[in-house]
Amino acid sequence: MWLVHEHVAETGDKLMGTCNLRRGLSPLQTEIEALIWAMQCMLRQKKLKIVFETDCFNVVKIVSKLEEWPIFATILDEFCRCKVEFISFSIVHIIRTNNTKADKLAQRARALSRP
C-alpha cells in the first residue's frame, strides 16, 4: 500500500493505490515490489514529480543506500530503472499512526482478497 503526493504546490494532490502482490521471499521484498508498482503507475500517468510516503522505514533505508543491500540487487535494478524516469523523486518515512488513510485502504483490499 502506497500513498503518493504529486509534487504540485498549487493542488497538493494525493494519489493512493493498492494491488495484490504475490508473497515475496520476505515482507521487505514485497514492500519494494509495491513501491516499484506504484512508481510504474505514476510513470504511466505522466506524474513525474513525486513524493512517495511509506511507513516502512527499511524501504527508505534500502533505496537510499542500494549498494548495502546486494540480496535485493535484481529488484533494486528495476527500482533504479524507474527512478531515473522521474524529474523529481523522493521517498519519506511516515509514522504508521500517521498513515491512517493508507492503512484503511490496505485493510479494505485485504478484506476483498479473502475467499
SULLIN-V497244 format. One record per pair of residues at least 24 apart in sequence whose ideal C-beta (glycine too) atoms are under 8 Angstrom apart, sorted by the first residue. I is the first residue (numbers start at 0). GAP is how many residues later the second one is. Records with the same first field share a line. If there is no record, write none. Layout:
I: GAP ; GAP
//
This chain:
0: 33 ; 101 ; 102 ; 104 ; 105 ; 108
1: 32 ; 33 ; 35 ; 36 ; 50 ; 51 ; 52 ; 100
2: 49 ; 50 ; 91 ; 96 ; 98 ; 99
3: 34 ; 38 ; 43 ; 46 ; 47 ; 48 ; 49
4: 45 ; 46 ; 48
5: 41 ; 43 ; 44
6: 42 ; 43 ; 44 ; 81
7: 41
14: 27 ; 32
15: 85 ; 86 ; 89
16: 24
17: 87 ; 88 ; 91
18: 90
19: 89 ; 93
27: 28 ; 30 ; 31 ; 34 ; 44
28: 43 ; 46
30: 25 ; 27 ; 28
31: 27 ; 30 ; 31 ; 40 ; 43 ; 44 ; 47
32: 42
34: 24 ; 28 ; 44 ; 56
35: 39 ; 42 ; 43 ; 46
38: 40 ; 43 ; 44 ; 47
39: 42
41: 44
42: 39 ; 42 ; 43
47: 37 ; 38 ; 39 ; 40
48: 37 ; 38 ; 39
49: 36 ; 38 ; 39 ; 40
50: 39 ; 40 ; 41
51: 37 ; 38 ; 39 ; 40
52: 38 ; 39 ; 40 ; 41 ; 46 ; 49
53: 37 ; 38 ; 39 ; 40
54: 38 ; 39 ; 40 ; 41 ; 44 ; 47
55: 37
56: 36
58: 32
59: 31 ; 32 ; 33
62: 28
//
